[in-house]
Amino acid sequence: MIGDLFIVIRYFVISVIIVGALQVEMKGKSLEGHVTDWFYTSNVPQHIRTAAKGGALLIENGSQSTKRFFKDMFSSASGAVEKASR
């Protein structure tokens, strides 16, 4: 229990140090500002968008396939029941 508390305190201190370091100004701009500018001018956002589009397409295709599977399964099962009842 005490060990868990020390882990939480240790990570809190590390977080405060990182946030403080990002606020240091270099060339009239904070380090956080430099990192943000670099991120938006790099190719990273394009790769993230491409991955997100692929994930959305995967979910859409998966849901359509699942709907089609169950529709076919239940329609063939209901057809068999209708034939058996005649």
Order of alpha helices (4+ residues) and beta strands (2+ residues): alpha-beta-beta-alpha-alpha
